[in-house]
Amino acid sequence: MKKRVNKKSMLKEAIADIDKELNTLASEKSSLQKQISSINSSMANAEQSEKQLKEKIAKLMEKEEKLSEKKRGVQAKVDSLSEKLGKVKKIKYEMGEI
């Protein structure tokens, strides 16, 4: 009879230990799931920021291209004016020789 009671007692203790371990594991699982959720949220925010930055870069590149075109146009006008000024100076010099 003592053996039976002793075995029951040992089994109850083993079951109690297993229950404690299961509760600990469930708690750890819950904590890890919260961490995963937090990380997923952070990743989503980072991806959104990356998307916004890429859009800004694209707009800046577009602006840069427009400014480069404008610069080329202005440089062409400057070159044309320089050429005309050179011609005027040449004519003025030639008239001064007369």
C-alpha positions in Angstrom: 0.0 0.0 0.0 2.8 2.4 0.8 4.4 1.7 -2.5 1.1 2.7 -4.2 0.7 5.9 -2.2 4.4 6.7 -2.8 4.0 6.2 -6.6 0.9 8.3 -6.7 2.7 11.0 -4.7 5.6 10.9 -7.1 3.3 11.0 -10.1 1.5 14.0 -8.7 4.8 15.8 -8.1 5.9 14.9 -11.7 2.6 16.2 -13.1 2.9 19.4 -11.0 6.5 19.9 -12.3 5.4 19.3 -15.9 2.5 21.8 -15.4 5.0 24.4 -14.0 7.3 23.8 -17.0 4.4 24.1 -19.4 3.3 27.4 -17.8 6.9 28.7 -18.0 7.1 27.7 -21.7 3.7 29.3 -22.4 4.9 32.5 -20.8 8.2 32.4 -22.8 6.3 31.8 -26.0 4.0 34.7 -25.3 7.0 36.9 -24.6 8.7 35.8 -27.9 5.5 36.4 -29.8 5.3 39.9 -28.5 9.0 40.5 -29.5 8.3 39.1 -33.0 5.3 41.4 -33.3 7.4 44.4 -32.2 10.1 43.5 -34.6 7.6 43.1 -37.4 6.2 46.5 -36.6 9.7 48.1 -36.6 10.4 46.4 -39.9 7.2 47.8 -41.4 8.1 51.3 -40.2 11.6 50.9 -41.6 10.2 49.8 -45.0 7.8 52.7 -45.1 10.7 55.1 -44.3 12.8 53.5 -47.0 10.0 53.9 -49.5 9.5 57.6 -48.6 13.2 58.2 -48.9 13.4 56.5 -52.3 10.5 58.7 -53.4 12.4 61.8 -52.2 15.6 60.7 -53.9 13.6 60.2 -57.2 12.1 63.7 -56.9 15.5 65.2 -56.2 17.1 63.4 -59.2 14.3 64.7 -61.3 14.9 68.2 -60.0 18.6 67.8 -60.6 18.0 66.8 -64.2 15.8 69.8 -64.8 18.4 72.1 -63.3 21.2 70.5 -65.4 19.1 71.2 -68.5 18.5 74.7 -67.4 22.3 75.1 -66.7 23.1 73.8 -70.2 20.7 76.3 -71.7 22.1 79.2 -69.7 25.7 78.1 -70.6 24.8 78.0 -74.3 23.4 81.6 -74.0 26.6 82.7 -72.2 28.7 81.1 -74.9 26.7 82.8 -77.6 27.0 86.2 -75.8 30.7 85.7 -75.4 31.1 85.0 -79.1 29.0 88.1 -80.0 31.1 90.2 -77.6 34.3 88.9 -79.2 32.9 89.9 -82.6 32.0 93.3 -81.4 35.4 93.8 -79.9 37.0 92.7 -83.2 34.9 95.1 -85.2 35.6 97.9 -82.7 39.4 97.2 -83.0 39.2 97.1 -86.7 37.3 100.4 -86.8 39.9 101.9 -84.5 42.6 101.1 -87.0 40.9 103.1 -89.8 
